[in-house]
Amino acid sequence: MGTIDYWCNAFTPDRKAVWEKSIAQQGIPLKIHREGDGFADPKEMKARMDELGVETLVIPTCPPSEHHGDTDFESVATTPEELELWNRAAPGAFAGAWSFDPGSGMAGVREAARHLADPNFVALHSHTHSFDRSFDHRDYYPFFALASDLGVPVIVQAGSSGGLMPSECGRPVGIDRPAMYFPEVSFVLSHTGWPWVDEALAMALKHPNVFLGTATYPPHHWSSELCRFITGPGRGKTVFGSGFPVVGHRQAMARLADLDLSADTRGSLLEGTARQVFSRLAGTGDSRGSHR
């Protein structure tokens, strides 16, 4: 039916200045200026998606906190109100992943449950490094239990932080215990787990419910081990993501063609595995908004 991008950040033009300011303040060697692949309004983004064969963007969504700064994830996340407006402009093109604060306790769990009752939300999401908690920290477990009850996956940023935040909390092996404790929950280790890619691959090979995500890493930056994983023992365990605007969709698709993947492997990477993991998306076995 079309490519599914499991992690695309807010893409509207108002976020460009926020990204530029955050990058400048932290001194991150990151460029986000790309001709024809930059920030756009919802209709422009939908036209780009149609051109490239992208069906759905899964977008981390949360309300801005009262005290968030330019370098906080909330500043580049989508708000629930924006997601609703975008879906009116292009029904079915934009799905939400509710981005939760693991330190918010049961109030946060109830808020997440309220948003997951909306069929536009298809997953839970954690910007791990904002909270400096490993994946097996006790504060995560109530949210993982909610994901188990509702039959939704959990996306976590794994690997090193791209900004000036602690990185150790993103070690992929931290998912080992949660994956065993919550076998019904599909966990997506995002950002390829770099620099601990082999550790992330080991978790995905060990656990049927652990998957790898490629967001923020274009195909020409994938390690040889990850490429062998995708085409070999890990086929069906990796989902495609852009992490827009870190990676543009045209950029990612052009670089993907250079990998010379088989049709089956490419289909699994771009769509098939995501439909297995994000079972609320339209066109999968479960309908949007249904609970297992």
Secondary structure, DSSP 8 states (H G I E B T S, - for coil): --EEES-----STHHHHHHHHHHHHHT-------TTSS---HHHHHHHHHHHTEEEEEEEE----TT--TTSGGGTSB-HHHHHHHHHHSTTTEEEEEE--GGGHHHHHHHHHHHHTSTTEEEEEE-GGGTT--TT-GGGHHHHHHHHHHT--EEEE-SS-SSSS--GGG-GGGGHHHHHH-TTS-EEEEGGGTT-HHHHHHHHHH-TTEEEE-TT--GGGS-HHHHHHHHTTTTTSEE----TTSS-HHHHHHHHHTT---HHHHHIIIIIHHHHH-TTSTTSSS-TT---
